[in-house]
Amino acid sequence: MYEQVNTGPLYGKMVQLMITYRSVAARMENARSTTQGKLDRRLERLSERISEGLSELTDQERSALDCWREGKMRGTYEVDHEGITAKPYVSIRVIRRWNEVYETKVADVQEDDPVRDPKNSQLLETFLKLDEDV
């Protein structure tokens, strides 16, 4: 089972920005030093855009996103760089699933069982006897 969160158009943009941030951060490790400088500046710009966007999201939309944390000042949010780079193949959207267990009483199932109902058994026997006579 799952619970669905209503999201707006800004939520989708935030997910895309965070995906871009993760891919740029992944390129940083194997890049040359000149390229690392360019990637670092791009990460800073993306981080600023994500921080602004996170503050514009509703609390419910923010709770549906992973890899962010509260900023140093109250009411500000920022990208969790360690969290977003530690999980390269995990969804940025929060996915929580759980199994629901239903308990049924054995007595209730047997009472409602049409095969074991004596009335149905008699009707079935009568039908089978009529079929043999024909």
N, C-alpha and C positions, 0 to 999 in steps of 0.2 A: 504494500500500500504506500501511498505517497500523498503529500499535501502540496497543492499548487499555490504559488504566490502570484498575485496579479502584478504585472510589471508594465512600465511605460516604454516609450521609444528611447528615452535616455539610458535605460537599463541595458538595452542591446548595444548601444554605442560604448558604454563602459566595459562590457564584456569584450568587445572587439579591441578596445584600447589596451586592456589587460593582456589579451592574447598577443598583441603586437609587442607589448613590453616584455613578455616572457620570451618571445622569439629573438628579440634584439639582445636581451640579457644572455641567452644561450649562445649567441654568436660571439659574445665578448671574450670568452675563454680562449678560443682558437684564432683570434684576430691579431694582426700585426699591431705594433704600438701606434702607428699613425691612424689606423682604422679604429683602434680602441678609443682614441680621443673623440672621433666622430660619433661612435656608438654611445660613448658616455654622455655626450651632449644631447644626443637623441633620447637617451633614457631619462635625462633630467627634464626635457620638455614633455615627454610622455607622462612622467611622474607628476608634473604640475597639472597637466590636463586631467589626469585621473583623480588627483586630490580635489580639484574643483568640481569634477563631476560627482564624486562620492558625496560631497557636501550637499549637492542638489538632489540626490536620491532620497526617497522616503526611507524610514527605518525598516520597513518591510522589504523593500528592494535591496537595501544594504545587507539585510540578514540573509538574502538569497545569494549573495556573492561571497566567495572565499578569497583569501590572499590579500586582505587589507587589514589595517589596524588604526586605532585612534591616534591622532597626532599629539604633539606635545601641548598644544593649546586646546582648550575645551571647544568642542564643536568642529574640530578639523579632523580630517582623515587622510591617510597616506597608504601607498602600496607597501605591502609586506614583502620586501625584496627576497629575503631568505625563504619565505614560504612559497613564493611564486616560482623561484628557481629550484626549489627542492622537489617540486612535483611537476615535472615537465609534461607528463601525459595524463594528468588528472584534470578534470573539468574545473573551470573557474567558477562555475555555478555550483552552489551547494546542493548536494543530492543526498537526501536521507531517506532510507527505505526501512521498513520494518514489516514483519510478518504478523498478521492477526490470527489468533488461534480461537477457534470456535469449539466449544464443548457441547456435545450432544449426549443426551441420556439414552442408554440402550433401551430402556423401557418405552420411551417415546417413539423410537424408531420401530420397535416391534408392534406396537399398537396400530400404527399407521401403515404397516406393511400389507399391501393388497394380496400378496401371495399367501400369507398366513391367515387371512381373514376367513373364518369358517363359512360365512355366507358365500364368498367368492368360490371357495372350494366346492361347495355343493352345486353352484351354478356350472362350474367347469365339468364336474362329473356328469351332470345331466346332459350337457352339450356333447360330451364324448360318447355317452350311451346312445344319444339320438343319431350320432354319426355312424355308429356301428350298425344300427338297425337299417340304415338306408342302403 
